């Protein structure tokens, strides 16, 4: 059985209970191992680890991408388009405040993608995107 590579990302959070409510309850990530200082989540098949850190705040740097002010520091996943649409709808119905609302970026160009950005309770920026054509993921 061949496995696809998975990524691992550790990131700071100000409160583990908030992180659990956001990643587990809102996004639907299952919880893995944990300690009083960190918690693992299954982030769409990848391992992310929320580490308790009261000393580190969110960064504010942004770059312009197709007319949007994209947070330089962010992470996320590429979903299938139906899954992306379902998540966008669920987040909208839950009243999530988007920093970049769900929309299509690079419309009619190479790399056309559905994208949305929002913050977790600690100010970490997340991007979820989807491509109608997987060949566009690395299109130039």
N, C-alpha and C positions, 0 to 999 in steps of 0.2 A: 504494500500500500504506500503510495507516494503522497507526501504531505507538501502543501504549499508553504513557503516561508511565512511566518507571522512576525509582526513587529512587536516590540516591547517599548513602552514609553512611561517614564516616571515624571510626575508633575506636581507642583505644590498646591495645596489647598489649605484654607484657613480653619476648616472644621470638617471632621470626618462624617458627622451625622448629616450635614448639608450635602456633602459629596455623595453619600449613600442615597439620599432622597433624590438627588438630581440624576446620577448615573444609573441607579438601580430602578427607582420608581418611575422617573420621567422617561429616560431613554430605554429602559428595559434590559440593561446589562445585568448579567448574573454576577454575584459576588464570589470571589475565590478566597484565598487565604487573607488573613488580616492580623494586625497587632494594634496596640493602642496608638501607634504612630503612622500606620499605613493600611491601605486596603487595595487588594487586586480586584479588577473587574474584567469580565469577558466583553470586550468592546468590538462586537461584530466579528468575533473570531480572533481578535488580537488582545494581547495583555497590556492593560494600562494599570498604573499603580498611583493612587492618590496618596501623596506623602504630606503629613501634617507639617506645616511651616507657617508660623505666624510672622516671620521676618521678611517674606518675599511677597511682593504685590504684583499685580498685572503690569505688563509693559504697555506703553501707549503708541509706539511707533506704528505707522501705517504707510502703505504704498498704494498708488493708484493702479487698479487693474480693471480695464474695460469700464471705466467710469465709477467704480466703487472704491472707497477707502478701506482696503483690506488690512486687517491687523497683521503685522509682520510675524508675530509669534502666534501660531495657531496649530491645531491638529484636527484630524477628522478621518473620515473614510469615504470611499467611493462605493455607493450603493447601486443596485439595479434601479432603473427609473421608477417602476411601480412602488418599490420599497421606499424610495426617496419621497415620492408623492404622498404616500401614507404617513411617513414620519412628519413631513411638512404640515400636513393637515392636522395630525395629532398635536403637534407643538402649537399650532395656531389656536386650536380649540382649548388648549391648556393655558393660553395667554402668555406664552413665551415672548419676551421682547427681543426681536431680531435686531442685530446691528447691521445686517444686510439681509433684507427680506428675501424669501424664496423667489427666484427668477431664473431666466436663461441668460447666461453670459456667452459672449462671442457668437451671438446668433448668426447663422449662415456662414460662419468661418470655421477653419480647422480648429478643433478643440471645443466646439460648441458643447455647453454643459449646463445642467441645472445646478444651482448652488444656493446655499443659505448659510449665514453665520449667526451665532448667538453666543452668549457668555454663560459659563457655569457660575455658581454662587461665589466662587473665589476670583472671578474675573478672567479665567482662562478662556480664550476664544476657540470655538470649535467651528469647523466647516464640514458640511455634508454636501456631497456633490454626486451627480449621476450623469452618464453619457447615454444618449440614445444609440450610439454606435461605439462599441468598445475600441475600435481602431482609432478613435479620436483622443483617447487618454494621453497618448504621447505625440499627437500630431504637431507638426511644426508649421 
